[in-house]
Amino acid sequence: MYLARFLDFSTRPSIAYIIASLICLAAIITATSIYYNCRAFTGSEYNRPPYARELRKYHEQQIEYNSQVKEYNASANPTEKIPLIDPEQETHIFITKTYIDCATHNALRNEDRSRLAFKAFSALLVACIPLANASLLFVVFDMDTSSPRKNLAIKDTYVGDQITALREQLAISTKHDDIANLEKRTIILESIVSELKETQLSESKERKSTEQPPNPQPPMKPSAPPHHMAYDDSKGGSNRNPK
């Protein structure tokens, strides 16, 4: 897991792909080992002999059978008589045959399980070979992204996006601040201008209130009417101006 997580593909991509291939091969072989282990330890069927209580019951049934045979033979023809059985021998034969069948079946199952367990262990050992080679290449070529000997500029996209968004917000807020400052300055200037106008109006009103009314002007003597000049022509007429 460490090799797959911290494998560096930026410096030597060919070595990195070889290591990744070896890791995948080791994972596949390990999965095969797990499969063989599951088959070895699950799903096996074993035969077992009957319980002792069942064997004793079987023996008692044989004894009862002999008693019934004796009653039947007592009233039957000699040609129709049934031979008696030996309960001890029949029980012994049954136990022996059952044990042989169960032991043979279980031995075959154990051999299959041993074979599967051997395959699982062998696959696990084989998986260590590519994993060891991948670890060797990982260490020799220094393919660890968190190695202190590397000067890598690790870029976190989330942090980069957050920084970019923060810069945009700062730029927008700066623009808003500039606009707000301009509006504040405009309001201040307008207030100053209005105050100046009010002071000028108040001063003009004060001047008007403090100024005395002007003295009356003496009447002007009427002037004489001006002389009219006219150009005289050969015919004479009314366009001749008097002097």
C-alpha positions in Angstrom: 0.0 0.0 0.0 2.8 2.4 0.8 4.5 1.8 -2.6 1.3 2.3 -4.5 0.4 5.5 -2.5 3.7 7.3 -2.5 5.0 6.2 -5.9 6.5 9.2 -7.9 5.7 9.3 -11.6 7.2 12.7 -12.3 11.0 12.0 -12.2 11.4 8.5 -13.8 8.0 7.4 -15.3 9.4 4.3 -16.9 10.7 3.0 -13.5 7.5 4.0 -11.9 5.4 2.0 -14.4 7.7 -1.0 -13.9 7.2 -0.8 -10.1 3.4 -0.3 -10.7 3.4 -3.4 -12.9 5.3 -5.5 -10.3 2.9 -4.3 -7.6 -0.1 -5.3 -9.8 1.5 -8.7 -10.4 2.1 -9.2 -6.7 -1.5 -8.3 -6.0 -2.8 -10.8 -8.6 -0.7 -13.6 -7.2 -1.8 -12.7 -3.6 -5.4 -12.8 -4.7 -4.7 -16.3 -6.2 -3.3 -17.3 -2.8 -6.3 -16.1 -1.0 -8.5 -18.0 -3.4 -6.7 -21.3 -2.8 -6.9 -20.6 1.0 -10.6 -20.1 0.8 -11.0 -23.4 -1.1 -8.7 -25.2 1.3 -10.5 -24.2 4.4 -14.1 -24.0 3.2 -16.5 -26.3 1.4 -15.0 -29.6 2.3 -17.4 -32.5 3.1 -16.3 -35.2 5.5 -17.9 -38.6 6.2 -18.3 -39.7 9.8 -19.3 -43.1 11.3 -22.6 -43.3 13.3 -22.7 -42.4 16.9 -22.2 -45.1 19.5 -25.8 -44.9 20.6 -26.9 -45.6 17.0 -24.5 -48.6 16.9 -25.9 -50.0 20.1 -29.4 -49.6 18.8 -28.4 -51.4 15.6 -27.0 -54.3 17.7 -30.2 -54.5 19.7 -32.3 -54.6 16.6 -30.3 -57.6 15.4 -30.9 -59.4 18.6 -34.6 -58.7 18.4 -34.5 -59.9 14.8 -33.1 -63.2 15.8 -35.9 -63.7 18.4 -38.4 -63.0 15.7 -36.7 -65.4 13.3 -36.8 -68.1 15.9 -40.6 -67.6 16.4 -41.1 -67.7 12.6 -38.9 -70.8 12.2 -40.9 -72.7 14.9 -44.1 -72.5 12.8 -42.6 -72.5 9.3 -41.8 -75.4 7.0 -38.2 -76.7 7.0 -37.7 -75.4 3.5 -38.9 -71.9 4.5 -36.8 -71.4 7.6 -34.6 -68.4 7.8 -31.0 -68.7 9.2 -30.1 -66.7 12.2 -27.5 -63.9 12.1 -24.6 -63.1 14.5 -25.2 -59.7 15.9 -21.7 -59.3 17.1 -20.2 -60.2 13.7 -22.7 -58.1 11.7 -22.0 -55.1 13.9 -18.3 -55.6 13.6 -18.5 -55.9 9.8 -20.7 -52.8 9.6 -18.3 -50.7 11.8 -15.3 -51.9 9.8 -16.9 -51.1 6.4 -18.1 -47.7 7.6 -14.7 -46.8 9.0 -13.0 -47.8 5.8 -15.4 -45.7 3.7 -15.2 -42.7 5.9 -11.5 -42.8 6.3 -10.9 -43.2 2.6 -13.3 -40.3 1.8 -11.8 -38.1 4.5 -8.2 -38.9 3.5 -9.0 -37.9 -0.1 -10.5 -34.6 1.1 -7.5 -33.9 3.3 -5.2 -34.5 0.4 -7.2 -32.0 -1.7 -7.0 -29.5 1.1 -3.3 -30.0 1.6 -2.8 -29.6 -2.1 -4.8 -26.3 -2.1 -3.0 -25.1 1.0 0.4 -25.8 -0.6 -0.7 -23.9 -3.7 -1.8 -21.0 -1.5 1.5 -20.9 0.4 3.5 -21.2 -2.8 1.5 -18.4 -4.4 2.2 -16.3 -1.4 5.9 -16.9 -1.6 5.9 -16.2 -5.4 4.0 -12.9 -4.7 6.9 -11.8 -2.5 9.3 -11.9 -5.5 7.8 -9.1 -7.6 7.0 -7.2 -4.4 10.6 -7.4 -3.3 11.8 -6.3 -6.7 9.4 -3.4 -6.7 10.6 -2.4 -3.2 14.2 -2.6 -4.3 13.6 -0.4 -7.3 11.5 2.0 -5.2 14.4 2.4 -2.7 17.3 2.4 -5.3 15.8 5.0 -7.6 14.3 7.0 -4.7 10.7 6.9 -6.1 9.1 8.1 -2.8 7.2 11.4 -3.2 7.6 12.1 0.5 11.4 11.7 0.4 13.3 14.6 2.1 16.0 14.4 -0.5 13.6 15.7 -3.1 12.6 19.3 -3.7 9.2 18.7 -5.1 6.6 21.4 -5.6 3.6 19.5 -4.4 0.5 21.3 -5.6 -2.7 20.9 -3.7 -5.5 21.7 -6.2 -8.0 22.3 -3.4 -5.7 24.8 -1.7 -4.8 26.4 -5.0 -8.5 26.8 -5.8 -9.1 28.3 -2.4 -6.2 30.7 -2.8 -7.4 31.8 -6.3 -10.9 32.3 -5.0 -9.5 34.4 -2.1 -7.5 36.5 -4.5 -10.5 37.2 -6.6 -12.5 38.0 -3.5 -9.8 40.4 -2.4 -9.7 42.1 -5.8 -13.5 42.4 -5.9 -13.5 43.7 -2.3 -10.7 46.2 -3.2 -12.7 47.5 -6.1 -15.7 47.8 -3.9 -13.6 49.6 -1.3 -12.3 52.0 -4.0 -15.8 52.7 -5.1 -16.9 53.2 -1.5 -14.0 55.5 -0.9 -14.9 57.5 -4.0 -18.5 57.7 -2.9 -17.5 58.8 0.5 -15.2 61.5 -1.0 -18.0 62.6 -3.3 -20.4 62.9 -0.4 -17.8 64.8 1.6 -17.2 67.2 -1.3 -20.9 67.7 -1.9 -21.4 68.4 1.8 -18.5 70.9 1.7 -20.0 72.6 -1.4 -23.4 72.8 0.1 -21.9 74.2 3.3 -20.1 76.8 1.3 -23.2 77.7 -0.6 -25.1 78.0 2.6 -22.4 80.2 4.2 -22.3 82.4 1.0 -26.1 82.7 1.1 -26.1 83.6 4.8 -23.3 86.1 4.2 -25.2 87.7 1.3 -28.3 87.9 3.4 -26.4 89.5 6.2 -24.8 92.0 3.8 -28.2 92.9 2.4 -29.6 93.3 5.9 -26.6 95.5 7.0 -26.3 97.7 3.9 -28.1 101.1 4.1 -30.5 102.1 1.3 -28.8 104.3 -1.4 -29.2 108.1 -1.5 -31.7 109.5 -4.0 -30.1 110.7 -7.3 -30.7 114.2 -8.5 -32.7 114.6 -11.7 -30.8 114.9 -14.9 -31.3 118.0 -17.1 -32.8 117.1 -20.5 -30.4 117.3 -23.4 -31.1 119.0 -26.7 -32.2 116.9 -29.6 -29.4 115.9 -32.0 -29.0 117.4 -35.5 -30.0 115.3 -38.4 -27.8 115.2 -41.5 -29.0 114.3 -44.9 -27.4 114.0 -48.4 -28.7 116.5 -51.0 -29.2 115.3 -54.5 -29.6 117.1 -57.8 -33.4 116.8 -57.8 -33.7 118.0 -54.3 -36.5 116.7 -52.2 -37.4 115.6 -48.9 -34.1 113.9 -48.2 -32.4 117.2 -47.6 -31.6 117.4 -43.9 -31.9 120.8 -42.2 -28.8 122.0 -40.3 
